[in-house]
Amino acid sequence: MRIMHIASGDKWAGAEVQVWTLCAELVRQQHEVHAVIMNPGRLAGELEKAGVKVTILDETQYSFWQLLGKLKAELRRVSPEVVHTHRQKENILGALANRLTINAKSFRTVHGAPEFAPSAKQKVQIAMDQFCGKYLQHGVISVDSELTEKLKGIYPAGKIHTIANGISTKIVCEDAASNKVEPLNKAFVHIGLVGRLEPVKRVDLFLQAAALLKQNASLNHSFVFHVFGDGSLADNLKIQAAEAGISEQVIFHGHTDSVRSWIAQMDYLMMTSDHEGLPMTALESLALGTPMIAHATGGLKPLLQQAFPEGLVYQHSAQGYYEGVLRALKQPDASAGQIGLPTAYEAANNAKQCVAVYTQPI
């Protein structure tokens, strides 16, 4: 099958990792995969290395209408059987260009719920995006059942397909092993958080829970807390750590391309977001044998119910995450390295489910 994915590629985060993982797996399953990426960068490079035929249409160089014209030309040139889009602008461009040219089967993936209250301009783009999803595309892929229920308020239920994100355990472990990072002192319990330092990720709760753990003198453990990522709250979070008296226990690593190698060294990974779809970091953590302590939201809930139910936190507060760590410390499976990724979340299954959706009658 000839498949074209259309994505932004302006950063390297969860949605981009999933686009790369899916496209690479589709190539391994002998499909002809093309990708139109709207920004040069890591996503385009990783796709090319995976055998995907990549075209870059740099959105910083062209207007919307110029991009639409170039995308129409690319669709005519490649003539894919399926067009699969990711994110709002790409959904709109891809759906319009497809309908105005080859009118192939068209799908989108919704990777998560909106993180911010939209501005007036963004509301117009959201309305256009939803129009394209309703009337110009044939299906909507949701990454978890909680998100699916929200999407049913926008799109016809029959158009929505719930397909969990997937990763290749083998590739993740090989990547972690190939990127050497400083070995950690195993006299300490190392707890990490990976994510953009933005309000929705609630790194403030992570730091508050860290302070509670430090204050508990009865624990027979010494902790080091690691924050991987960057964002607008970086300076404020460092101030929060200092005011809580935990600066010496918290390491802010900033952005790193070796994050999987660091995750592999963590004793636990914590995820304190207000809401999530199905974050790739969670899948990577379990694939690397690192148990998670995470908010029971979105796709995290069914994932951890299978892999490490003791890590689910239903009380979304510093106290809740503190108690989650205490529960995790008592679990012999976690400390013995018995945590793993459920097979349902392997990349091969994700790709096969997507192909099944692609091939359904419309």
VEXLUMRO-471365 format. One record per residue (C-alpha): residue in one letter; x, y, z. Coordinates in steps of 0.1 Angstrom, whole numbers, plus 5000, padded with zeros to 4 digits. Each point is the difference from the previous one (the first is absolute). Example, Ala and Ser with C-alpha at 12.3 -4.5 7.8 and 13.67 -1.06 7.14 Angstrom:
! VEXLUMRO-471365
A512349555078S501450344993
***
This chain:
! VEXLUMRO-471365
M500050005000R501250354992I499550235030M500850375005H500350155035I499950385004A501550145032S501650325014G503349885012D500750335018K501149825031W500849655013A497349915025G497549735006A497950044968E503150034979V501549685015Q496749824993V500050124964W503649874995T499249675018L496949934979C501650094967A503149805008E497949705008L497950044969V503249994980R501149685018Q496649854991Q500850064963H497850314994E501250294978V500050295024H500450374991A500050295024V499550374995I501650195029M499450375005N503350075018P503549874996G501349835031R500449685018L496649854990A500950034963G503549865006E498749705020L497449924974E502650004972K502249775020A497049765004G499549984962V497150254997K500050224969V500050355015T499150334985I500550325020L497750294994D501450265024E497050195014T502250295009Q500750064963Y496549984986S496550145007F497149775007W498850024964Q503549934986L500349705023L496649884988G501150034964K503349815006L498249735020K497549954971A502949964976E501649755024L496849805003R499749984962R503649904997V499949725026S496349904996P499749835034E497149765008V499850155035V500850355014H500550015038T500350345017H501250115034R499350335018Q497650294991K501750194972E501249674984N496549865003I498550304982L502650014973G500049634994A496349964999L499550294976A502849914977N498949644999R496350094992L501150244973T502249754983I500149625003N497349965027A501749705016K498949855033S500950255026F500549965038R501350205029T501549915034V499050205030H502949965024G498550175030A497650265014P500750374996E502450145026F499150374999A496950224998P499950114963S500250364988A497550154976K502349914970Q500649655013K496249955003V499750074963Q502749744993I498349755023A496750044982M501749954966D501849705014Q496849845013F498250074967C502749824981G499849705024K496349984997Y499550054963L503349964982Q501649715018H498949645003G501149925035V501450135033I502649795020S499950065037V502949885022D497949905030S496449935010E499750315023L500950224971T497649814977E497150095023K500950374997L500349984962K496549854998G498850355008I501650124968Y500049724975P497649724991A500749705023G500349774969K502950214987I502149965031H502549715005T501849955033I503649884993A502650025028N503450144992G502749744996I503849985001S502649734992T501549885033K503049874981I500850334983V499450205033C502449775019E502650024973D499850384999A500350025038A503149774999S501650194971N499950355017K502449995029V499250245028E501650055034P499349705023L498050085031N500849935036K497849705009A500350095037F497150234992V496549944988H499750204967I496650134989G499650184967L497550214981V500250054963G498050274983R499650354988L500250245029E496650154994P496950035023V498249694988K502949785010R499650115037V503749975008D499250215031L498249695014F503149794993L502150245020Q497550025028A500049625003A503850005000A499950245029L497749775019L502249704994K503150195012Q498150115032N499149645009A502949905023S498549655005L500849894964N503149794997H500750164966S501850314987F498650144968V501250194970F497450164977H500750064963V498150234977F500549954963G498750264976D499750384995G497350254997S498650335012L499849905037A503749895003D501150305021N496950005022L500449635007K503650055011I498950275023Q497349775014A502649735007A502250255018E497250135021A499049655010G503649925011I500549724974S502450174976E502749755009Q497749714993V498650124967I502050004967F498550204971H501649844969G498350214974H499349854966T502049694991D500149774970S501149715023V496850005021R499549624995S503449935015W499150215030I496649835004A501749675000Q502050115031M497050135019D498549795028Y496650164992L498650254975M497350235012M497350164978T498050275017S498150164970D496550145004H499049784970E501749794974G499149794969L502449715000P503550155004M502949834982T502250065030A497849775020L500349724975E503850064998S500349995038L498349665002A501949864970L503250095019G498749835032T499650325019P496750005020M497850314998I498150205027A497550194980H496750195000A497149764993T498950194969G499649924963G501949714985L502249985031K497349835020P499549694978L503749984993L501049995037Q497149795010Q501749734980A503750085007F500250165035P496750075016E501650115032G501450304982L496650154991V499350325020Y496350095003Q500650295024H501550264977S501950195026A503550015015Q498749775028G498649764975Y503449974981Y501949975033E497849715010G500449854966V503849995005L499549845034R497849734984A502549944972L502949965025K498249715015Q499649814967P502649724995D499249974963A501050374994S503349975019A500849674983G499750134965Q496949804992I498250294984G499449984962L497950144972P496849814993T500249844965A496850194989Y502150325000E502749874976A500450204968A499249704978N496549985015N499550374997A500950004963K497849704992Q497050165017C500650324979V500249804968A496849825010V498350355003Y501550114967T498649704982Q496550025013P497350084974I498950365000
***
